[in-house]
Amino acid sequence: SLIHAEDAASAIVNAVDRPDAAAGNIYNIVDDAPAPIAEVLSYAARSLHAPAPKRIAPFLARLAVGSLTLEILGASYRMSNAKVRAHLAFAPRYPTFVESWDQIANAM
């Protein structure tokens, strides 16, 4: 799950404002809808009127960015923001990557 920078900052402010609730806790600061990176990047390209991401052979990608980067981008880390919502009254302004990329594109 990705998150808009403004939402990440908002979550931090909520934690600072509620030290009694935040103390000793670990929170996943993520948006509301996990999505595969390929879907996110395709949408980002469309919203920015950029060419669609190209696919390349895995061995070339490993040479370009390294195995760890490929592993991270290809992994599925399903996280929930339910705990931070409940404890710190966090609610993302941009609940999914769609709203995040729409805002970014409109700001350009």
Contact map, one row per residue, 1 for C-alpha under 8 A:
111000000000000000000000000001111110000000000000000000000000000000000000000011100000000000000000000000000000
111100000000000000000000000001100100000000000000000000000000000000000000000000000000000000000000100000000000
111110110000000000000000000011100000000000000000000000000000000000000000000000000000000000000101100100000000
011111110000000000000000000000100000000000000000000000000000000000000000000000000000000000000100100100000000
001111111000000000000000000000000000000000000000000000000000000000000000000000000000000000000000000000000000
000111111100000000000000000000000000000000000000000000000000000000000000000000000000000000001000000000000000
001111111110000000000000000000000000000000000000000000000000000000000000000000000000000000011100000000000000
001111111111000000000000000011000000000000000000000000000000000000000000000000000000000000000000000000000000
000011111111100000000000000000000000000000000000000000000000000000000000000000000000000000000000000000000000
000001111111110000000000000000000000000000000000000000000000000000000000000000000000000001000000000000000000
000000111111111000000000000010000000000000000000000000000000000000000000000000000001000101000000000000000000
000000011111111100000000000000000000000000000000000000000000000000000000000000000000000000000000000000000000
000000001111111110000000000000000000000000000000000000000000000000000000000000000000000000000000000000000000
000000000111111111000000000000000000000000000000000000000000000000000000000000000000000111000000000000000000
000000000011111111101100000000000000000000000000000000000000000000000000000000000000000100000000000000000000
000000000001111111100100000000000000000000000000000000000000000000000000000000000000000000000000000000000000
000000000000111111100000000000000000000000000000000000000000000000000000000000000000000000000000000000000000
000000000000011111111100000000000000000000000000000000000000000000000000000000000000000100000000000000000000
000000000000001111111110000000000000000000000000000000000000000000000000000000000000000000000000000000000000
000000000000000001111110000000000000000000000000000000000000000000000000000000000000000000000000000000000000
000000000000001001111110100000000000000000000000000000000000000000000000000000000000001100000000000000000000
000000000000001101111111110000000000000000000000000000000000000000000000000000000000001100000000000000000000
000000000000000000111111100000000000000000000000000000000000000000000000000000000000000000000000000000000000
000000000000000000000111110000000000000000000000000000000000000000000000000000000000000000000000000000000000
000000000000000000001111111000000000000000000000000000000000000000000000000000000000000000000000000000000000
000000000000000000000101111100000000000000000000000000000000000000000000000000000000000000000000000000000000
000000000000000000000000111110000000000000000000000000000000000000000000000000001011000000000000000000000000
000000000000000000000000011111000000000000000000000000000000000000000000000000111011000000000000000000000000
001000010010000000000000001111100000000000000000000000000000000000000000000000001001000000000000000000000000
111000010000000000000000000111110000000000000000000000000000000000000000000000111000000000000000000000000000
111100000000000000000000000011111100000000000000000000000000000000000000000000011000000000010111100000000000
100000000000000000000000000001111100000000000000000000000000000000000000000000011000000000010011000000000000
100000000000000000000000000000111110000000000000000000000000000000000000000000000000000000000011100000000000
110000000000000000000000000000111111000000000000000000000000000000000000000001100000000000000001000000000000
100000000000000000000000000000001111101100000000000000000000000000000000000000000000000000000000000000000000
000000000000000000000000000000000111111100000000000000000000000000000000000100000000000000000000000000000000
000000000000000000000000000000000011111110000000000000000000000000000000110000000000000000000000000000000000
000000000000000000000000000000000001111111000000000000000000000000000000000000000000000000000000000000000000
000000000000000000000000000000000011111111100000000000000000000000000000000000000000000000000000000000000000
000000000000000000000000000000000011111111110000000000000000000000000000000000000000000000000000110000000000
000000000000000000000000000000000000111111111000000010000000000000000000000000000000000000000000000000000000
000000000000000000000000000000000000011111111100000110000000000000000000000000000000000000000000000000000000
000000000000000000000000000000000000001111111110000000000000000000000000000000000000000000000000010010000000
000000000000000000000000000000000000000111111111000000000000000000000000000000000000000000000000000010000000
000000000000000000000000000000000000000011111111111110000000000000000000000000000000000000000000000000000000
000000000000000000000000000000000000000001111111111100000000000000000000000000000000000000000000000000000000
000000000000000000000000000000000000000000111111110000000000000000000000000000000000000000000000000011001000
000000000000000000000000000000000000000000011111110000000000000000000000000000000000000000000000000000001000
000000000000000000000000000000000000000000001111111000000000000000000000000000000000000000000000000000000000
000000000000000000000000000000000000000000001111111100000000000000000000000000000000000000000000000000000000
000000000000000000000000000000000000000000001100111110000000000000000000000000000000000000000000000000000000
000000000000000000000000000000000000000001001100011111000000000000000000000000000000000000000000000000000000
000000000000000000000000000000000000000011001000001111100000000000000000000000000000000000000000000000000000
000000000000000000000000000000000000000000000000000111110000000000000000000000000000000000000000000000000000
000000000000000000000000000000000000000000000000000011111000000000000000000000000000000000000000000000000000
000000000000000000000000000000000000000000000000000001111101100000000000000000000000000000000000000000000000
000000000000000000000000000000000000000000000000000000111111100000000000000000000000000000000000000000000000
000000000000000000000000000000000000000000000000000000011111110000000000000000000000000000000000000000000000
000000000000000000000000000000000000000000000000000000001111111000000000000000000000000000000000000000000000
000000000000000000000000000000000000000000000000000000011111111100000000000000000000000000000000000000000000
000000000000000000000000000000000000000000000000000000011111111111000100000000000000000000000000000000000000
000000000000000000000000000000000000000000000000000000000111111111100100000000000000000000000000000000000000
000000000000000000000000000000000000000000000000000000000011111111000000000000000000000000000000000000000000
000000000000000000000000000000000000000000000000000000000001111111000000000000000000000000000000000000000000
000000000000000000000000000000000000000000000000000000000000111111101100000000000000000000000000000000000000
000000000000000000000000000000000000000000000000000000000000111111111100000000000000000000000000000000000000
000000000000000000000000000000000000000000000000000000000000010011111110000000000000000000000000000000000000
000000000000000000000000000000000000000000000000000000000000000001111111000000000000000000000000000000000000
000000000000000000000000000000000000000000000000000000000000000011111111100000000000000000000000000000000000
000000000000000000000000000000000000000000000000000000000000110011111111110000000000000000000000000000000000
000000000000000000000000000000000000000000000000000000000000000000111111111000000000000000000000000000000000
000000000000000000000000000000000000000000000000000000000000000000011111111000000000000000000000000000000000
000000000000000000000000000000000000100000000000000000000000000000001111111000000000000000000000000000000000
000000000000000000000000000000000000100000000000000000000000000000000111111100000000000000000000000000000000
000000000000000000000000000000000000000000000000000000000000000000000011111110000000000000000000000000000000
000000000000000000000000000000000001000000000000000000000000000000000000011111000000000000000000000000000000
100000000000000000000000000000000000000000000000000000000000000000000000001111100000000000000000000000000000
100000000000000000000000000000000100000000000000000000000000000000000000000111110000000000000000000000000000
100000000000000000000000000101000100000000000000000000000000000000000000000011111000000000000000000000000000
000000000000000000000000000101110000000000000000000000000000000000000000000001111110000000000000000000000000
000000000000000000000000001111110000000000000000000000000000000000000000000000111111100000000000000000000000
000000000000000000000000000000000000000000000000000000000000000000000000000000011111110000000000000000000000
000000000000000000000000001100000000000000000000000000000000000000000000000000011111111000000000000000000000
000000000010000000000000001110000000000000000000000000000000000000000000000000001111111111000000000000000000
000000000000000000000000000000000000000000000000000000000000000000000000000000001111111111100000000000000000
000000000000000000000000000000000000000000000000000000000000000000000000000000000111111111000000000000000000
000000000000000000001100000000000000000000000000000000000000000000000000000000000011111111000000000000000000
000000000010011001001100000000000000000000000000000000000000000000000000000000000001111111000000000000000000
000000000000010000000000000000000000000000000000000000000000000000000000000000000001111111100000000000000000
000000000110010000000000000000000000000000000000000000000000000000000000000000000001111111110000000000000000
000000000000000000000000000000000000000000000000000000000000000000000000000000000000100011111010000000000000
000000100000000000000000000000110000000000000000000000000000000000000000000000000000000001111110000000000000
000001100000000000000000000000000000000000000000000000000000000000000000000000000000000000111110000000000000
001100100000000000000000000000100000000000000000000000000000000000000000000000000000000000011111101100000000
000000000000000000000000000000111000000000000000000000000000000000000000000000000000000000111111101100000000
001000000000000000000000000000111100000000000000000000000000000000000000000000000000000000000111111100000000
011100000000000000000000000000101000000100000000000000000000000000000000000000000000000000000111111110000000
000000000000000000000000000000000000000100100000000000000000000000000000000000000000000000000001111111000000
000000000000000000000000000000000000000000000000000000000000000000000000000000000000000000000111111111100000
001100000000000000000000000000000000000000000000000000000000000000000000000000000000000000000111111111110000
000000000000000000000000000000000000000000110010000000000000000000000000000000000000000000000000111111111000
000000000000000000000000000000000000000000000010000000000000000000000000000000000000000000000000011111111100
000000000000000000000000000000000000000000000000000000000000000000000000000000000000000000000000001111111110
000000000000000000000000000000000000000000000000000000000000000000000000000000000000000000000000000111111111
000000000000000000000000000000000000000000000011000000000000000000000000000000000000000000000000000011111111
000000000000000000000000000000000000000000000000000000000000000000000000000000000000000000000000000001111111
000000000000000000000000000000000000000000000000000000000000000000000000000000000000000000000000000000111111
000000000000000000000000000000000000000000000000000000000000000000000000000000000000000000000000000000011111
